[in-house]
Amino acid sequence: MKWLQWGGSKNKIKTYWFKWRRCGRLFWSRKQIMGHKWFADQNKMILYLTNGGIYEIPLWTDCGCELGKDWAKNAVEIKKEKSEEESEE
């Protein structure tokens, strides 16, 4: 999974907060995760939890989500790491 980072003697998992809510609902739900993926053919979002489990959000097209600064920071770091790996080869 692209959100895993193996570094030196310690393993560090990059995590971020995933917030979502159903349209018309007042309150947001949130989970700390290490990755997410939308399955359009089944209309569901799968969240990969930090403890190794998964969480399914059915009827995803009826929901809205919010990804914060922590997600953006992880995405930039991963892109930078990939470009460094490609330049080493």
N, C-alpha and C positions, 0 to 999 in steps of 0.2 A: 504494500500500500504506500502511496506516495507521501503520506503524512508521517511516516516513520523516519526517524533519523538515528543512525547508529554512529556514535562518536566516541572514540577512545575506549576507556575502560568502563564508561557508564553509558547506558542506553537512555536516550531522551525521546519521549513521544511528544510530538507537537500537537497541541490540542487547541480548540477554540469553542466558543459558545454559539450554538445554533438556536435561533429564536423563530417560532412560527405561531400562527393562529389561524383559525378558520374564519372565513369571511363572515362578517356580522357578529362575531364574538368580541367581547370586551377585553378579555385577558389573554396575554401571551404565554406560551409554554416555552421552556428552554431546557437544553441538555448540553453538557460539556462532552464534546465528541472529538474524534481524530480523523473523521472523514464522512462524506455523504455522497449519495448517488441517487439520481432520479431515474426510475424505470417507467418511461413514457407508455410502453405497451400495456403495463399493468396499472398505470396511474397511481404510483406510490413512491414515496421517498424513503430511502433506507439510511439510517444514521449508524455509523460505526462507533460504538461506545469505547471509552477509555479502559474499561475492564474486559474488553474482548468480545462483548456481546453486541447484538444489533437491536435496533428499535425501528419499527415500521410505522410510517404515517400513511394510512390509506386515503384515497380520494384527494391526492395532492393538488389537483387543479382547483380545488375549493379552498386552498390555503394561501397564505402569504408568508414570506420569511424575511428575516433580517440577519445579515452577517456583519459583524463588527470589525473594529480595527485589528483585533487579534487574528482573524481569518486573513485579512489583507496582508498583514505582516508575514504570516506563514507562507502565503502564496508567493510573495516576493522572494523570500529566502529560498524556497524550493526552486524557483525559476533560476535564481543565481547559482545554486548548487548544481543544477543540471547543466548550465552553460559552462561552469568550471570543469565538470566531468567530461563534457564533449571536447573542450579545448585541450585537455590532458591526453586524449586519445589520438 
